Every structure is written in structure tokens, then in C-alpha cells.
Amino acid sequence: MLIATGRKKRTREAEKRERFYQSPEECPFDDLEKSGQEVVWKQPDPQLWKIAVIKNKYPAVLSGNCGPTEAFGPYSVHGGRGTHDVFIYRNHETQLHDFSTEELVMVTRAYKKHMREIGDSGGCTKYVMLFHNFGREAGASIYHAHSQIISTPILPSSVQRSLFGAYRFHAEHRRRVSDVMMFWEKEQGKRVVLENDFFIAFCPFASRHPAEVRIYPKSGHSHFEEMPDEIDKYFADMLRVVLQKIKKAFDEPSFNFYIHTAPVEQTLGDIHEFYSWHMEILPKLKIDAGFELGTGIDINVVDPDEAATMLREA
């Protein structure tokens, strides 16, 4: 990863964020029944719902039995089987980064509920990924606020590296790597954006993306979906404030966030004790080009210390 703050001064047409809007009349999520969506559940009730979960009409994975891994020439191929659902929020005009703490508590509990449902459904699910895209540059094709959840029959390579890295670090140092990171960031004080009794948000020391923010639970829970209900409000308020700070500091950029949590499968045993779930929030402030794609080395145009200062002051 390279920190190259001088490159943020470049002006390119691609860096001008495209804001888009769809009216309720052209929105497939405003009237779920009219647009023929397959509803999984609604809460708090079917008539006065605030959050609905629907089946994605164009899923990245298909339902059904996984089947065995097969050889295809020099490659091993596994069927893309799993669940791909969408969380829909009732108000067409309000984006997630403008939700209240109370609304984000409902969102958090909906996330947890459906992650547990998918994990408990059996089959060949090994991992459940929950993510949210806002804005065209972040991959959102529909204006109406929505989050997505996908289960996979394999452990994603990024999660695998994180999980086994945490295990190896604990085996060598007898400490959680997440605890060491949080302690060091608090000691440094430069990159911490926000902190409350149960969570801390900071810009990582070697941030791969401009203004990247990570939220960690201080208790180091391994599974997001098992987070105690009594601390949901602390997470929701942390998320609300961080998203508002990103909106104000960088003029409402497109962004992605996703939750890295421990896998569904239990055959890994004690390794889950050494892993902490966390949320990564990535504002879209640059576009990866040939060097990044060809080398795998990210160029960060905003120094993490500077980004944290901007966010604290926003």
C-alpha cells in the first residue's frame, strides 16, 4: 500500500461524483407487491413494516444443493449455491446515513436476525456476508436505500487470511490482534475517529482506501449475529455518527460498508475465539487504475492521520 497524498490534487472527470435519483414511481422497492418482489419477511409487522427482506431477482448465487467440488481442466469448480437477499427500508427518500439511532437499531437487529436464519438453515453455507452500497461509484444501481446479504459455500479468501492471521498472531503472542490494534490506536490517538463504552472507530494505520474507517467491538465478539441485544444501540449510534461524519467531511460520497464476521462452519474449532468481527466503511474517493489492478498495491490519496482529523472535526 502506498500513501501518495499529492495525487488527490489531480482533477479528472471520473472523480466528479454522479448523483442519481429515481422517483417512487420508477422504483422497484417502493411497492414490493406491485413490482412482484418475493418477500421473505417484514418487521415490525406486514402492514406497518419499516424493514423488509426480499429475494434478489438477479442473485449472485442460486438456491439448491451445492454438490461436490469438480475438476474442470486444471481448476477446481464449486457450484455457486447459497442465499442472496435484500434488506429494503420503507422510506424512499431517506438514505441509511441519515437514519436515526433508533432506526439503525432496527437495522442492526434485522441484520442479526437474518444472518442467524441463514446460518441455521443448514445446507452447505460456510460464510455469510452482509454489505451496503450507496451511490453509483459504489455499485448501487437503485436509489432506494437497501442492504444485501449473500451466503457462500466457500470461505472467501480475504476472510480466510484475516481469520487464520488472527489465529497465528494469538498463537505467537497470546493476545488478540484486534485488541493490540485497538490499544495501539488509542495510545497513538491520531487515527481514532470516535469511541464509546463498547465500540471504537478508527482509520487504520495502513489504510488501503482513502478515509477508510473500521468499527471494532471492544469485547472482541467473533460473530456479529451473536452480539448482545443490549449493546445494539451503542453500535447503531457509532455507525450513525461515523456515516454522518463521512457525509459532511467529503460531501456525501458514494460508499460501501461490509461486516467481516467469523464463518458459519464450526469445524475450525477454537480459532473463532481469536477473531473479532468488525465493520469496514469505504468512501469512494478515488478509482483504481492500472498500477493498483496490476500489482495489487493500493494507492491511498488521503493520509489516514489526516482523514481521521477531518472526520473528528466534521
Phi, psi and omega in degrees: 000136179245136171262115182225076188293337180295335183288344179289347181279348180294145176250123178223147180300326183293341182276351178282113186291131179270116177269136182229155181217141173236133180287159177304328182293329181258008185266127179286350182256355184283322176232097189295321181291317181298323182272005173073031180283143176271107185275131176272308173197162177231150175218150005285341175205165186299330182273313184256042186290146174250330179226133175235146173249127180234162173283135176291129181291337181233069189290148175283335176232155183250148177287161180124176181289143183288315185079171182282161172290136183240152177273134177226092188063229180277005186250152170258128186242133177239132180301136180279078182249140179169205181239138175224101182241166183231134173269123179250134179255134195301316186284115182295328190270347186254124177274161186301325182286358175249008178290154173281168176301317181298319178294322180287336171296316177299318179297313180303316182289328174293317176304308183300315182302312185284329175298319178295318180301315181293317180295328182272356187281355179079208181075210187251019181295126176248336182213146177235122181247127177246132184211164181220131177244133174232125177093154184298319183294339178268003176097004180281125179259351180236133183293317183307130184300131179202150174243166182227158178219131181228133172254148183230154178274005178231163174270115182304144186300321180297317179293320179300316178297317180295316183294309182286332173296318178297321179295312181296321180297316180294321180297327182273323188247351181060030176219151174288136179295326178295322178295318179297316179299312181296317180298316182292319179295321177294321179294318178291315177076359185276324190250001177287127180266320186198152180209141169225193187296333189239347185220158175222139177241131180210159171273118184302149181306312179251061182299130178281336186235147179300130178060026174298135178232137174241139177247123180241142170282135181293334182279346176072038175302140180276328183245119178304317186292346178260009177300131181302136183302329185292346178252006177304321184293330179288321176292315182299318180291322176300313180297317180301312184292318180297315180296323177294321179296318178297317179301315184283322183288329187235024173060053176049064181285160166298152179204159169240146161225154177211160181249121172266119181229168180292155184288164179289316186297143185258002184289349180280351173065227189292353183301332181295336180293339186257006183246142177241126174296156178199160176253136175246128181244123188235097173296145180267091183250359177204169179241129177292138181237200190302317182298312181298315182291325184279334184249339187078006178264120180278143173253116180261121185268000178231116178302133182303324177297317179293318179299316179297320178298314179300319182288320177301320185276349183291000000 
